[in-house]
Amino acid sequence: MYLAEKGLDVPFEPIDIVTGENRTPEFLEKNPLGGLPVLELDDGTYLTESLAIITYFEELHPAPNMLGATPLERARAREIERICDIGVMGNVARIFQNTSPMFADRIKQSSQAAEEGRTRLANNLAVVDARIGDNPYVAGDRLTIGDCTLFASLEFGAFAGVDVDPAWANIHRWWTAFKLRPSAAGWPEDAALNIPSTPAATSLAMSVLSDRRRDEVHRAT
Ligand SMILES: N[C@@H](CCC(=O)N[C@@H](CS)C(=O)NCC(=O)O)C(=O)O
């Protein structure tokens, strides 16, 4: 989404996390933590961590500016981006990992950890909702990196069956508007159906969807 907003064309190689392509020895040489995304640099080395990758591109291609023009604007943009990543994405992931069958044999699932994730998610969404207020974007009247992070987090939440309370009206207004941006057009309608490359992987992905989401997918296909 960030690359689309910047108008940058970077060659892209999909990695199937459902079948564990990101856990092969070959991939772990690129990122020992197994996470995506990974940026392969011209010198053959690899850069990991979304924020590091984004800020690298931001310095190479400052226009359109998606961080801010002054030190304080950049600090505010990073502040809300961290809240969206750690507070929203992190807690959506925590709930998903502690409730989804996909993780049943990978971690010791805990309903208490999932519950804690829900509380922390609500606290962070309250801050994001207040920060958006009447503004069109998460950091005010211009698009910044936090908008990309929030969109990815909410879409992942929709896939994982983690709902955003309708009480967060500013977030919902922002989300509805953001879906209309051309950069959102390429966003997979349903990550579970687009990421997997084999029938077995698709069936595994379908099995981890919430019942509600699975019904929606069946209706749409
Ligand atoms: N802090 C890292 C998080 C990396 C990460 O966990 N990415 C997820 C994206 S789906 C992933 O690869 N999950 C699959 C896994 O860890 O097996 C970043 O911002 O890049």
Ligand as a Chemical Component Dictionary entry (heavy atoms), coordinates in Angstrom:
data_LIG
# 
_chem_comp.id                   LIG 
_chem_comp.type                 NON-POLYMER 
_chem_comp.pdbx_formal_charge   0 
_chem_comp.three_letter_code    LIG 
# 
loop_
_chem_comp_atom.comp_id 
_chem_comp_atom.atom_id 
_chem_comp_atom.alt_atom_id 
_chem_comp_atom.type_symbol 
_chem_comp_atom.charge 
_chem_comp_atom.model_Cartn_x 
_chem_comp_atom.model_Cartn_y 
_chem_comp_atom.model_Cartn_z 
_chem_comp_atom.pdbx_ordinal 
LIG N1  N1  N 0 7.710 -6.091  12.948 1  
LIG C1  C1  C 0 7.711 -6.765  11.670 2  
LIG C2  C2  C 0 6.621 -7.815  11.696 3  
LIG C3  C3  C 0 6.872 -8.896  10.688 4  
LIG C4  C4  C 0 5.742 -9.915  10.671 5  
LIG O1  O1  O 0 5.444 -10.561 11.694 6  
LIG N2  N2  N 0 5.069 -10.039 9.518  7  
LIG C5  C5  C 0 3.943 -10.918 9.405  8  
LIG C6  C6  C 0 3.152 -10.377 8.229  9  
LIG S1  S1  S 0 1.873 -11.377 7.719  10 
LIG C7  C7  C 0 4.424 -12.336 9.132  11 
LIG O2  O2  O 0 5.336 -12.516 8.348  12 
LIG N3  N3  N 0 3.779 -13.346 9.739  13 
LIG C8  C8  C 0 4.024 -14.718 9.457  14 
LIG C9  C9  C 0 4.985 -15.414 10.392 15 
LIG O3  O3  O 0 5.627 -14.749 11.230 16 
LIG O4  O4  O 0 5.101 -16.641 10.246 17 
LIG C10 C10 C 0 7.476 -5.744  10.545 18 
LIG O5  O5  O 0 6.884 -4.690  10.812 19 
LIG O6  O6  O 0 7.904 -5.967  9.402  20 
# 
loop_
_chem_comp_bond.comp_id 
_chem_comp_bond.atom_id_1 
_chem_comp_bond.atom_id_2 
_chem_comp_bond.value_order 
_chem_comp_bond.pdbx_ordinal 
LIG N1  C1  SING 1  
LIG C1  C2  SING 2  
LIG C1  C10 SING 3  
LIG C2  C3  SING 4  
LIG C3  C4  SING 5  
LIG C4  O1  DOUB 6  
LIG C4  N2  SING 7  
LIG N2  C5  SING 8  
LIG C5  C6  SING 9  
LIG C5  C7  SING 10 
LIG C6  S1  SING 11 
LIG C7  O2  DOUB 12 
LIG C7  N3  SING 13 
LIG N3  C8  SING 14 
LIG C8  C9  SING 15 
LIG C9  O3  DOUB 16 
LIG C9  O4  SING 17 
LIG C10 O5  DOUB 18 
LIG C10 O6  SING 19 
# 
